[in-house]
């Protein structure tokens, strides 16, 4: 997907993509993203796709039970433009959002927006649950299966200056064996993987017993897929 996108035909260039996944509990998860971009041509609409590689919660992974009521969307700039959000695909493994702009955004416009969505936790919560899902073929991503880990993946389909991925975990939820991995065309790109390993930050708060994991990647490469994976704790390790 997106292998032929260039600076000349992409509708916009992202200055920053700031993604946060906050696991509240075994059953609840919050996704929050804030994005800033420069339009490279006049655009009337922009599309977002959210994917889940996991079949969890009776196959209700990404599904938004209350539709757009489960999404808090905010346009920060330009202030003189109005937007309308459409949810045109709402399935267990995938959701698609379309942002409509009125009036049309002109070339060179700085666009800044964010959204927050709450739904069932689609990430396998314990290592035992992960192993069972692998045996039952309920994970579709081969990298996650091989690594025996969970996490998120971002495929860079538009020019991007900076990508930040953050995971926040609940109290008493220890993670280990964190792996940033970069793929292109089903192969690990060793050089790019080594580059981003140096950018990983893991924060352990001894007072709240919480863990925050983040990676801030300058100039992620077009058509590459960036994974941030970790091994979930075993049931007995969760306090």
C-alpha positions, 0 to 999 in steps of 0.5 A: 500500500502506498509504494508509489506515493511521492512528494509530488502526488501526496495530498499532504506532508505530516510534520508530526504524528503523535500517537498514544495508546493507553491501556486502562485495564484488561477490558478498556483502552484509549487511543489518542492522536494529534497530527500536524501537516502541510497540504501539498494540494487543495483537499476536500477530504482526508481519510484515516484507517485504524487496523487491529491484527488481533481477534479478541473480545469475541472478534470485537477488537476495533469495533466502535459500539456507539459509532462516532459517539465513541470518537472525540475529534478536534480541529485546532487549525485552521480555525476558519474551516469547519469539519464533518467526520464520517465513519464509513467503515466500522468492523471488528478488525478495521475502522475508516474515518473520513474528514470533510473540510468546508471550505476546501483546504488550499495548498500550503495550509497548515492543518492541525487536528486530533482525536481520542477514541475509547473502546474495548481493549483489543490488545492481548493482556497477558502472555498466556492469552497471547500464546493461546491466540497464536495457537488458535491463529487469531493474530494476523501479523506475522511479525507479532507471531514470530516475536511472540509480542504485541504492540502497534505498527505504523506504515508510512504512506505519506511523507512524514517529518516525525513519528512518535508512538507512546504506550501507557500501561496500568498500575502493576503491569510490567512489560519486558523485551521491548522491540522496535522493528522496521519492515519493508516488503515483508523484510526487516530493514536492519539499518533502520531498525538499529537507528530507531533502537537508540530512540527508545525510552522506557520510564518506570515510576516506582511510586505509582508502579506504572510504565510508559514506553515511547519512541520519537522517530525523526524522518521515518521512511516512506513505504516502511512499517514501524513496529513498537512491540513488547512482551505482555506479562504473565498473569502471576506477574500482574500486581 
